[in-house]
């Protein structure tokens, strides 16, 4: 039987070509993902370990224990005396300190770079960092940039850059080198600039060291050096060997790589699922076509078990060969991803591609197992072929087609009903993130229903669209008839395309709906044209001299909404997400997470300066600007130990200039002694109640609640009148943010010039507009959509291979029929056109059902996450999908059509 199986594979190898391609593509995605992720992880590790292991011991100040009485809020930097003590250790040959603060770097247009200032670093003595290009600065006129900062700004070695000192005075420096800080989270968020030690002290006022690096003396191990440093610095330091420090950081970034690996493997799973459908359909058709051959084997004494094992042996051989090719292709894809995609993810220079035995074994195992599993049902069918079938005069696939009984109909309708019920639950109940899981489950159940009722769907749709096609010509009429002859086969072939079309359409609906929702929020709930906010400082200044310009509003910084204001100007995804106001605020109610600013290692108490009064005056003097008003914020702790965020908007009329959807009450009633509260911000407080808030002056602030508004909109937390806010928080006397509205009829270009003119002497002011954020947000969504669509497109390609394979096998089965049509006068071109229409019909049915399901489940998924989502159907993208389906059908029919048209008429008729 084994020789017979191998001989059959060799004889009919062309029938497995598209099946091999389907498996190859799926395995390629699996292996390619693993190779890419392993290479990326190795690159990260090399980047981290390369810097960390250049020294033997690394000491950083200890983080204070949370809640410890009398403990400092921030780590205490090392002193010069402590650095000298480390240098004097007999286990240490040399040691150096790293000075770190912040410095404002200006770009080519004279504006501050980034949402937060880059870290200002001084390297005194030995350090784990060195120049990747050029050299480190050696005097007060030189500077080095982090490679990430250089990439962001476009500066290079030899350029002149401008940096603001502690008094915000401009100083020019020559770039002498670029430093690769790798994936260290302390520097990856805002970038870094490097000065010589004396200059960084002069520029920022920093005095203490945030890190001490040491090399072990000859005859001593790194661990001995680290132990001696620990003993010297005491409990105020966390000391590790360079290798331990590097491994800990590599583990941290490795977690990000694993998340990427899981996400990519999800797409690989989809590809393999679609490939499994193609494999099943191929083996099902082949078994149906080989009834006579299998029956002849049975007549010659082959047992059912031998026939079953024979078919599985075929699947094992096909699976192994295709998987091996897929692994090779996957290594190539992984190499390409690491070469071109790695630098975009911060890996720096390319590292050798990592191909682990696990990536090879998993690729081979996944492809082979999926192939064998997909062939189980066809193999079982093969055992049921009666020996008497060998006496029939022809072998057809008639056995593949059976009637659609009422049990299948009932079961199919039941799956649709269950799926509809699950979708209804996600819309009626607040399931939060679990809603996405429920919607996914509903979609999978629906796919089962489509498989079960597929033959009925094919018949119904073909009869509907076949009415006009029958009038086009004989080839189209024959194609319609052929499509309904084997509806189960057609349904099995189309389901692969349906899965891919559903996923792409669903994601496009989510993307379009999210964009429409955010656009509406920006336009309707953010009724200003520009916002201005200071650059956000990530750390407390060490000294009064260095910190004075940044301490204008410590309380304002605690309001956390401050961070979001500036963030909104830089990042539309963050700003629009909360409430669609440009400051992004208050979607989260300005909760403490805002204070993190997105940097994993940032201190807990960031400082947010206020907008200078002269900027306000300059804006108000511009005739192109109609209105300028500000925002101030503070936080208080309520009686139930919750943080309440208090806001006021000097110069704005609540209910007119600033609005939100009202749950109850009237915004027009806002005034002194009254407050507007966001829903859920103060438990148990409604319209007419008195909200009591503690204030900094020791007196409780009692306010009558006149309106409750929805969360995640313009007005968040507790909004109070300016007079009440000034009384409760007298220290907060500056605006953390300004909102600017253009004068009626003003030219947009002139308005923009007026805004930038007003802030030209204050380069640290961040300027953002709703229109610019909308465009940036749209670009982010578009990039995400096309990236995901490209990955899901692989499933579409595999599905098209499946349809092509179905057409090719169908042509083989209908060889005599095609010859008879040719004998009756059907031209070669008409025969090819008939097969093209047949393939296009199959692709359109699969894509059409997928588009409908994608729209439904895309809406359900989006609405389960965004309760106020504005539903949008991307008509243009769907039209493109339909065009792709038509093109796919035409391509799928090319080779089968050529084969059918090239077959000899007399030879085909005589062979039967």
ZAMARGU-4260 file (C-alpha; in steps of 0.2 Angstrom, whole numbers, plus 5000, padded with zeros to 4 digits):
<rodrens>
0) 5000/5000/5000 | 5014/5012/5004 | 5022/5009/4986 | 5005/5012/4979 | 5002/5028/4989
5) 5019/5035/4984 | 5016/5030/4966 | 4999/5039/4966 | 5007/5055/4973 | 5020/5055/4960
10) 5007/5052/4946 | 4995/5065/4952 | 5008/5078/4960 | 5001/5092/4950 | 4984/5090/4959
15) 4993/5095/4976 | 5002/5111/4969 | 4990/5123/4976 | 4988/5113/4992 | 5006/5114/4995
20) 5006/5132/4992 | 4992/5135/5005 | 5002/5125/5018 | 5018/5133/5013 | 5011/5151/5016
25) 5004/5147/5033 | 5019/5138/5039 | 5030/5153/5032 | 5020/5165/5043 | 5022/5154/5058
30) 5041/5151/5056 | 5044/5168/5050 | 5036/5176/5065 | 5046/5165/5077 | 5062/5169/5068
35) 5058/5188/5068 | 5054/5188/5086 | 5069/5178/5091 | 5080/5189/5081 | 5072/5205/5088
40) 5074/5198/5106 | 5092/5194/5102 | 5095/5211/5095 | 5087/5219/5111 | 5098/5208/5122
45) 5114/5212/5113 | 5110/5231/5114 | 5106/5230/5132 | 5119/5218/5137 | 5132/5226/5126
50) 5131/5242/5137 | 5128/5234/5153 | 5142/5222/5153 | 5155/5235/5148 | 5156/5238/5166
55) 5156/5226/5181 | 5145/5234/5194 | 5131/5246/5192 | 5123/5256/5206 | 5107/5266/5206
60) 5098/5275/5220 | 5085/5264/5229 | 5067/5267/5227 | 5059/5273/5243 | 5047/5260/5251
65) 5029/5266/5248 | 5020/5272/5263 | 5036/5272/5274 | 5034/5286/5287 | 5048/5299/5285
70) 5054/5291/5269 | 5059/5303/5255 | 5046/5303/5240 | 5060/5302/5227 | 5077/5292/5226
75) 5091/5301/5234 | 5105/5304/5221 | 5123/5298/5225 | 5135/5312/5231 | 5153/5316/5225
80) 5159/5309/5242 | 5150/5292/5239 | 5158/5291/5221 | 5175/5294/5229 | 5172/5281/5241
85) 5168/5268/5227 | 5184/5274/5218 | 5194/5270/5233 | 5188/5252/5235 | 5202/5239/5232
90) 5190/5228/5223 | 5187/5243/5210 | 5200/5248/5197 | 5190/5263/5191 | 5172/5271/5193
95) 5162/5285/5186 | 5146/5294/5189 | 5131/5298/5178 | 5123/5315/5181 | 5106/5316/5174
100) 5093/5330/5173 | 5083/5338/5159 | 5087/5350/5145 | 5076/5358/5132 | 5083/5354/5115
105) 5076/5365/5100 | 5073/5358/5083 | 5077/5367/5067 | 5062/5378/5068 | 5067/5384/5085
110) 5053/5374/5094 | 5056/5362/5109 | 5058/5344/5104 | 5046/5332/5111 | 5032/5331/5123
115) 5045/5330/5137 | 5062/5337/5137 | 5076/5325/5133 | 5087/5318/5147 | 5102/5329/5150
120) 5117/5317/5154 | 5134/5320/5160 | 5147/5305/5160 | 5161/5308/5173 | 5174/5294/5172
125) 5170/5276/5167 | 5152/5273/5160 | 5142/5260/5152 | 5138/5272/5138 | 5150/5277/5124
130) 5149/5286/5107 | 5142/5275/5094 | 5148/5288/5081 | 5160/5302/5083 | 5166/5306/5101
135) 5159/5312/5118 | 5159/5330/5122 | 5175/5337/5130 | 5171/5355/5133 | 5157/5367/5136
140) 5154/5370/5117 | 5151/5352/5113 | 5136/5340/5114 | 5132/5322/5109 | 5114/5316/5105
145) 5106/5300/5108 | 5104/5291/5091 | 5085/5291/5093 | 5085/5310/5096 | 5096/5312/5081
150) 5084/5302/5070 | 5069/5312/5077 | 5077/5329/5074 | 5088/5326/5059 | 5103/5332/5067
155) 5120/5324/5063 | 5138/5325/5069 | 5145/5342/5065 | 5128/5351/5066 | 5125/5366/5078
160) 5110/5364/5090 | 5102/5375/5102 | 5098/5370/5120 | 5089/5381/5134 | 5098/5382/5150
165) 5090/5383/5167 | 5085/5401/5165 | 5078/5397/5147 | 5092/5406/5139 | 5098/5399/5122
170) 5115/5391/5121 | 5123/5384/5105 | 5133/5368/5104 | 5142/5358/5091 | 5137/5339/5089
175) 5152/5329/5091 | 5145/5312/5093 | 5130/5300/5094 | 5127/5289/5108 | 5116/5273/5107
180) 5106/5271/5123 | 5098/5256/5117 | 5081/5251/5124 | 5084/5257/5141 | 5067/5264/5146
185) 5075/5278/5156 | 5080/5286/5139 | 5069/5278/5126 | 5054/5289/5129 | 5061/5307/5128
190) 5078/5304/5121 | 5094/5311/5128 | 5108/5324/5125 | 5125/5322/5133 | 5136/5336/5139
195) 5153/5336/5148 | 5150/5335/5167 | 5154/5353/5171 | 5142/5359/5157 | 5127/5348/5163
200) 5129/5355/5180 | 5129/5373/5174 | 5115/5370/5162 | 5103/5361/5174 | 5109/5363/5191
205) 5110/5345/5194 | 5123/5340/5208 | 5120/5321/5212 | 5123/5306/5202 | 5109/5295/5196
210) 5121/5280/5193 | 5138/5274/5197 | 5147/5262/5186 | 5163/5253/5191 | 5175/5241/5184
215) 5183/5227/5195 | 5201/5228/5199 | 5213/5214/5193 | 5211/5198/5202 | 5193/5202/5208
220) 5177/5196/5200 | 5162/5207/5195 | 5152/5200/5210 | 5166/5205/5222 | 5166/5222/5215
225) 5147/5223/5216 | 5147/5217/5234 | 5160/5230/5240 | 5150/5244/5231 | 5135/5238/5240
230) 5144/5238/5257 | 5150/5256/5254 | 5134/5264/5248 | 5123/5255/5260 | 5104/5253/5259
235) 5102/5269/5248 | 5108/5259/5233 | 5103/5245/5222 | 5119/5237/5215 | 5120/5223/5202
240) 5134/5216/5192 | 5133/5222/5174 | 5127/5205/5168 | 5113/5205/5181 | 5108/5223/5176
245) 5108/5218/5158 | 5098/5202/5160 | 5085/5211/5170 | 5083/5225/5157 | 5083/5212/5143
250) 5069/5202/5152 | 5059/5218/5153 | 5060/5222/5134 | 5059/5204/5130 | 5041/5204/5137
255) 5037/5217/5124 | 5044/5205/5111 | 5033/5191/5117 | 5018/5202/5115 | 5023/5205/5097
260) 5026/5187/5095 | 5009/5182/5101 | 5000/5195/5090 | 5009/5189/5075 | 5006/5171/5079
265) 4987/5175/5080 | 4988/5180/5061 | 4998/5164/5058 | 4984/5154/5066 | 4971/5162/5055
270) 4982/5158/5040 | 4983/5140/5045 | 4965/5139/5049 | 4961/5145/5031 | 4974/5133/5024
275) 4966/5119/5034 | 4950/5122/5025 | 4959/5122/5008 | 4967/5106/5012 | 4951/5098/5018
280) 4942/5103/5002 | 4956/5096/4991 | 4957/5079/4999 | 4938/5078/4999 | 4937/5081/4980
285) 4952/5070/4977 | 4944/5055/4987 | 4927/5058/4978 | 4936/5058/4961 | 4946/5042/4965
290) 4931/5031/4970 | 4934/5019/4956 | 4953/5018/4961 | 4949/5015/4979 | 4936/5002/4975
295) 4948/4993/4964 | 4960/4992/4979 | 4946/4985/4989 | 4943/4972/4976 | 4961/4967/4976
300) 4960/4964/4995 | 4964/4980/5003 | 4956/4982/5020 | 4947/4998/5026 | 4962/5002/5038
305) 4974/5001/5024 | 4964/5013/5013 | 4963/5025/5028 | 4981/5024/5031 | 4985/5026/5013
310) 4976/5043/5012 | 4984/5049/5029 | 5001/5044/5022 | 4997/5055/5007 | 4993/5069/5019
315) 5009/5066/5029 | 5020/5067/5014 | 5011/5082/5007 | 5012/5091/5024 | 5030/5087/5027
320) 5036/5093/5010 | 5025/5109/5011 | 5030/5112/5029 | 5049/5110/5025 | 5047/5123/5010
325) 5037/5134/5022 | 5050/5134/5035 | 5063/5139/5022 | 5052/5153/5016 | 5049/5158/5034
330) 5067/5160/5038 | 5068/5171/5023 | 5053/5181/5029 | 5060/5182/5046 | 5077/5188/5040
335) 5068/5202/5029 | 5058/5207/5044 | 5073/5209/5055 | 5083/5218/5042 | 5070/5231/5037
340) 5058/5231/5052 | 5070/5229/5066 | 5078/5246/5065 | 5060/5254/5065 | 5058/5245/5082
345) 5074/5252/5090 | 5085/5237/5087 | 5099/5248/5080 | 5112/5239/5069 | 5106/5222/5062
350) 5112/5207/5071 | 5114/5189/5064 | 5097/5181/5061 | 5092/5169/5075 | 5085/5152/5068
355) 5081/5141/5083 | 5077/5123/5082 | 5060/5127/5090 | 5056/5138/5075 | 5060/5124/5063
360) 5051/5110/5073 | 5036/5121/5076 | 5034/5125/5058 | 5036/5107/5052 | 5024/5101/5066
365) 5010/5114/5063 | 5010/5111/5044 | 5010/5092/5045 | 4997/5091/5059 | 4985/5103/5051
370) 4987/5094/5035 | 4984/5077/5043 | 4970/5083/5053 | 4961/5091/5038 | 4963/5075/5029
375) 4955/5064/5043 | 4937/5066/5037 | 4941/5063/5018 | 4951/5048/5024 | 4936/5041/5033
380) 4925/5044/5018 | 4938/5034/5008 | 4935/5018/5019 | 4916/5019/5014 | 4919/5016/4996
385) 4911/5000/4991 | 4921/4987/4981 | 4907/4986/4968 | 4911/5005/4963 | 4925/4998/4953
390) 4913/4991/4941 | 4905/5008/4936 | 4910/5015/4920 | 4915/5032/4926 | 4922/5039/4942
395) 4914/5056/4947 | 4913/5066/4962 | 4894/5063/4964 | 4897/5055/4981 | 4903/5072/4987
400) 4886/5079/4985 | 4872/5075/4996 | 4855/5083/4999 | 4854/5097/5013 | 4843/5088/5025
405) 4832/5097/5038 | 4843/5093/5052 | 4857/5103/5044 | 4845/5117/5041 | 4839/5117/5059
410) 4857/5116/5066 | 4863/5130/5054 | 4848/5142/5059 | 4851/5137/5077 | 4870/5143/5076
415) 4864/5160/5068 | 4851/5162/5082 | 4865/5159/5096 | 4877/5170/5087 | 4863/5184/5086
420) 4859/5182/5105 | 4878/5184/5110 | 4879/5200/5099 | 4863/5206/5108 | 4871/5203/5125
425) 4886/5213/5121 | 4875/5228/5116 | 4863/5227/5131 | 4876/5223/5145 | 4892/5232/5149
430) 4904/5218/5147 | 4919/5230/5145 | 4934/5221/5136 | 4925/5204/5138 | 4913/5210/5125
435) 4927/5208/5111 | 4929/5190/5117 | 4910/5187/5116 | 4909/5195/5099 | 4923/5184/5093
440) 4914/5168/5099 | 4898/5174/5090 | 4908/5176/5074 | 4916/5158/5076 | 4898/5151/5079
445) 4892/5160/5063 | 4906/5153/5053 | 4900/5135/5058 | 4882/5140/5052 | 4889/5146/5036
450) 4898/5129/5033 | 4882/5120/5038 | 4871/5130/5027 | 4884/5134/5013 | 4876/5123/5000
455) 4859/5132/5002 | 4867/5149/5002 | 4877/5145/4986 | 4861/5139/4977 | 4851/5154/4983
460) 4864/5167/4978 | 4868/5159/4962 | 4850/5158/4957 | 4848/5176/4961 | 4863/5183/4952
465) 4861/5170/4938 | 4846/5178/4931 | 4855/5193/4923 | 4870/5182/4919 | 4860/5169/4909
470) 4856/5183/4897 | 4874/5188/4894 | 4878/5173/4883 | 4880/5154/4883 | 4897/5154/4893
475) 4889/5163/4907 | 4873/5153/4907 | 4884/5137/4908 | 4894/5144/4922 | 4878/5147/4932
480) 4872/5130/4929 | 4889/5122/4934 | 4890/5133/4950 | 4874/5125/4956 | 4878/5107/4952
485) 4891/5105/4966 | 4885/5118/4979 | 4893/5108/4994 | 4910/5109/4985 | 4908/5127/4981
490) 4902/5131/4999 | 4918/5122/5006 | 4929/5131/4994 | 4921/5148/4997 | 4922/5147/5017
495) 4941/5150/5017 | 4938/5166/5007 | 4923/5171/5018 | 4934/5170/5034 | 4947/5181/5027
500) 4934/5194/5020 | 4925/5194/5036 | 4941/5198/5046 | 4947/5212/5034 | 4930/5220/5033
505) 4927/5219/5051 | 4943/5228/5055 | 4940/5241/5042 | 4923/5244/5050 | 4930/5246/5067
510) 4944/5257/5060 | 4932/5268/5050 | 4919/5269/5065 | 4933/5274/5077 | 4939/5287/5066
515) 4922/5294/5063 | 4919/5294/5082 | 4935/5303/5086 | 4932/5316/5072 | 4915/5320/5078
520) 4922/5322/5096 | 4935/5333/5090 | 4924/5344/5080 | 4909/5345/5091 | 4916/5343/5109
525) 4932/5352/5107 | 4926/5369/5101 | 4942/5378/5100 | 4955/5379/5086 | 4972/5378/5095
530) 4978/5373/5112 | 4994/5379/5120 | 5003/5370/5134 | 5020/5369/5142 | 5032/5356/5139
535) 5030/5343/5152 | 5044/5340/5164 | 5047/5322/5170 | 5057/5325/5186 | 5058/5337/5201
540) 5072/5349/5200 | 5086/5346/5213 | 5089/5364/5218 | 5080/5380/5218 | 5092/5388/5206
545) 5089/5374/5193 | 5071/5372/5196 | 5064/5390/5198 | 5057/5391/5180 | 5048/5374/5182
550) 5040/5377/5198 | 5026/5389/5194 | 5012/5377/5198 | 5016/5361/5208 | 4998/5359/5212
555) 4993/5361/5194 | 5005/5346/5190 | 4996/5336/5203 | 4980/5338/5193 | 4986/5325/5181
560) 4975/5333/5168 | 4990/5344/5164 | 5000/5330/5157 | 4986/5325/5146 | 4984/5343/5139
565) 5001/5343/5133 | 5000/5325/5127 | 4985/5329/5117 | 4995/5342/5107 | 5008/5329/5103
570) 4999/5313/5101 | 4981/5313/5094 | 4979/5295/5098 | 4980/5299/5117 | 4972/5316/5116
575) 4957/5311/5106 | 4954/5294/5116 | 4949/5302/5132 | 4936/5315/5127 | 4941/5320/5110
580) 4946/5337/5116 | 4963/5341/5111 | 4969/5340/5128 | 4964/5322/5129 | 4959/5325/5146
585) 4947/5319/5154 | 4943/5303/5146 | 4950/5295/5161 | 4946/5309/5173 | 4964/5314/5174
590) 4968/5299/5185 | 4985/5296/5192 | 4991/5285/5177 | 4992/5302/5168 | 5007/5307/5179
595) 5017/5293/5172 | 5018/5302/5155 | 5022/5285/5147 | 5039/5283/5153 | 5042/5267/5162
600) 5055/5274/5174 | 5049/5292/5176 | 5048/5299/5194 | 5031/5299/5202 | 5029/5317/5205
605) 5032/5326/5188 | 5032/5345/5187 | 5021/5354/5175 | 5025/5373/5172 | 5011/5385/5168
610) 5009/5396/5152 | 5018/5413/5155 | 5006/5428/5157 | 5015/5436/5142 | 5009/5422/5130
615) 4991/5425/5136 | 4993/5444/5133 | 5001/5441/5116 | 4987/5429/5110 | 4974/5442/5116
620) 4982/5456/5106 | 4981/5446/5090 | 4966/5452/5079 | 4964/5435/5071 | 4960/5427/5087
625) 4943/5429/5094 | 4944/5421/5111 | 4957/5414/5123 | 4953/5405/5139 | 4963/5394/5151
630) 4962/5379/5162 | 4969/5376/5179 | 4968/5360/5190 | 4971/5353/5207 | 4968/5337/5216
635) 4960/5334/5233 | 4957/5318/5243 | 4939/5315/5248 | 4932/5308/5264 | 4932/5291/5256
640) 4950/5291/5252 | 4947/5294/5233 | 4956/5308/5223 | 4945/5321/5216 | 4951/5332/5201
645) 4945/5350/5202 | 4945/5361/5186 | 4941/5379/5182 | 4942/5388/5165 | 4946/5406/5167
650) 4938/5416/5153 | 4926/5403/5147 | 4907/5402/5150 | 4902/5384/5155 | 4888/5378/5144
655) 4893/5390/5130 | 4911/5389/5127 | 4913/5372/5135 | 4900/5359/5134 | 4897/5340/5138
660) 4882/5329/5136 | 4871/5332/5151 | 4865/5317/5161 | 4854/5329/5172 | 4853/5347/5177
665) 4858/5362/5166 | 4875/5369/5162 | 4868/5386/5161 | 4866/5387/5180 | 4884/5386/5183
670) 4891/5400/5193 | 4900/5404/5210 | 4896/5392/5223 | 4890/5379/5211 | 4899/5364/5202
675) 4897/5353/5187 | 4902/5335/5191 | 4906/5321/5179 | 4896/5305/5181 | 4904/5293/5193
680) 4917/5305/5199 | 4909/5308/5216 | 4899/5293/5221 | 4881/5297/5227 | 4881/5315/5222
685) 4867/5322/5210 | 4859/5338/5205 | 4854/5348/5220 | 4866/5340/5232 | 4880/5348/5240
690) 4898/5342/5235 | 4910/5345/5249 | 4929/5346/5244 | 4944/5349/5255 | 4955/5363/5250
695) 4973/5368/5252 | 4968/5383/5264 | 4961/5370/5276 | 4943/5375/5273 | 4931/5364/5265
700) 4924/5369/5248 | 4905/5367/5248 | 4897/5368/5231 | 4879/5365/5224 | 4879/5352/5210
705) 4869/5360/5196 | 4873/5347/5182 | 4880/5330/5180 | 4888/5326/5163 | 4894/5311/5154
710) 4911/5304/5157 | 4925/5305/5143 | 4920/5322/5137 | 4926/5340/5138 | 4921/5343/5156
715) 4928/5331/5168 | 4930/5329/5187 | 4923/5343/5196 | 4921/5359/5187 | 4920/5375/5198
720) 4919/5394/5195 | 4936/5403/5194 | 4932/5413/5211 | 4929/5396/5220 | 4945/5389/5213
725) 4956/5404/5218 | 4949/5403/5235 | 4952/5385/5238 | 4969/5384/5229 | 4977/5401/5230
730) 4994/5394/5225 | 4988/5389/5208 | 4989/5406/5199 | 4993/5401/5182 | 4985/5392/5167
735) 4992/5375/5164 | 4984/5376/5147 | 4976/5389/5135 | 4962/5386/5122 | 4962/5398/5107
740) 4947/5401/5096 | 4949/5410/5079 | 4940/5426/5076 | 4924/5424/5065 | 4929/5424/5046
745) 4948/5424/5050 | 4959/5415/5037 | 4965/5399/5044 | 4983/5402/5039 | 4983/5419/5047
750) 4976/5411/5063 | 4990/5399/5063 | 5003/5412/5060 | 4996/5423/5074 | 4996/5408/5087
755) 5014/5404/5083 | 5019/5422/5083 | 5013/5424/5101 | 5023/5409/5107 | 5039/5412/5096
760) 5049/5419/5112 | 5043/5404/5122 | 5050/5389/5112 | 5044/5376/5126 | 5026/5380/5123
765) 5018/5365/5114 | 5005/5370/5101 | 4992/5358/5094 | 4976/5360/5084 | 4961/5349/5082
770) 4963/5348/5063 | 4981/5343/5065 | 4977/5330/5078 | 4963/5323/5067 | 4975/5321/5053
775) 4988/5313/5064 | 4975/5302/5071 | 4969/5297/5054 | 4986/5293/5049 | 4989/5281/5064
780) 4973/5272/5060 | 4977/5270/5042 | 4994/5263/5046 | 4987/5251/5058 | 4973/5246/5046
785) 4985/5243/5031 | 4997/5233/5042 | 4984/5222/5048 | 4975/5221/5031 | 4992/5215/5024
790) 4994/5201/5037 | 4976/5196/5034 | 4978/5197/5016 | 4989/5181/5017 | 4973/5172/5022
795) 4964/5179/5006 | 4979/5173/4995 | 4978/5155/5003 | 4959/5155/5000 | 4962/5160/4982
800) 4974/5145/4980 | 4960/5134/4987 | 4947/5141/4974 | 4960/5138/4960 | 4963/5121/4966
805) 4944/5117/4967 | 4943/5124/4949 | 4957/5113/4943 | 4951/5097/4950 | 4933/5101/4944
810) 4941/5103/4926 | 4949/5086/4928 | 4933/5079/4933 | 4923/5087/4919 | 4936/5083/4905
815) 4924/5073/4895 | 4910/5086/4897 | 4922/5100/4892 | 4927/5090/4876 | 4908/5087/4872
820) 4904/5105/4874 | 4919/5109/4862 | 4912/5096/4850 | 4895/5104/4850 | 4903/5121/4845
825) 4909/5129/4861 | 4925/5139/4856 | 4941/5138/4867 | 4938/5157/4872 | 4920/5153/4877
830) 4926/5138/4887 | 4939/5149/4896 | 4926/5162/4899 | 4914/5150/4906 | 4926/5144/4919
835) 4931/5162/4923 | 4913/5167/4927 | 4911/5151/4937 | 4927/5156/4948 | 4922/5174/4949
840) 4904/5169/4955 | 4913/5158/4968 | 4924/5172/4974 | 4910/5185/4974 | 4899/5173/4985
845) 4913/5170/4997 | 4918/5188/4998 | 4900/5194/4999 | 4895/5183/5013 | 4912/5189/5022
850) 4908/5207/5019 | 4891/5206/5027 | 4897/5196/5042 | 4912/5208/5043 | 4901/5223/5044
855) 4889/5215/5057 | 4903/5209/5068 | 4914/5225/5065 | 4899/5235/5072 | 4896/5223/5086
860) 4915/5223/5091 | 4917/5242/5090 | 4900/5246/5099 | 4905/5234/5114 | 4921/5244/5117
865) 4915/5262/5112 | 4897/5264/5119 | 4895/5280/5109 | 4903/5274/5093 | 4897/5282/5077
870) 4895/5267/5065 | 4903/5270/5048 | 4904/5258/5034 | 4920/5261/5023 | 4911/5260/5006
875) 4927/5263/4996 | 4937/5249/5005 | 4923/5237/5003 | 4922/5241/4984 | 4940/5238/4983
880) 4937/5221/4992 | 4924/5216/4979 | 4936/5222/4965 | 4949/5211/4972 | 4937/5196/4973
885) 4933/5198/4955 | 4952/5199/4951 | 4955/5184/4962 | 4942/5174/4953 | 4949/5178/4936
890) 4967/5173/4942 | 4960/5157/4949 | 4953/5152/4933 | 4968/5155/4922 | 4977/5139/4923
895) 4961/5128/4924 | 4954/5137/4909 | 4970/5135/4899 | 4970/5116/4903 | 4952/5113/4898
900) 4954/5123/4882 | 4970/5114/4877 | 4963/5096/4880 | 4961/5086/4864 | 4942/5083/4860
905) 4944/5066/4852 | 4957/5061/4866 | 4945/5066/4880 | 4930/5058/4872 | 4940/5042/4869
910) 4947/5041/4886 | 4930/5039/4894
</rodrens>
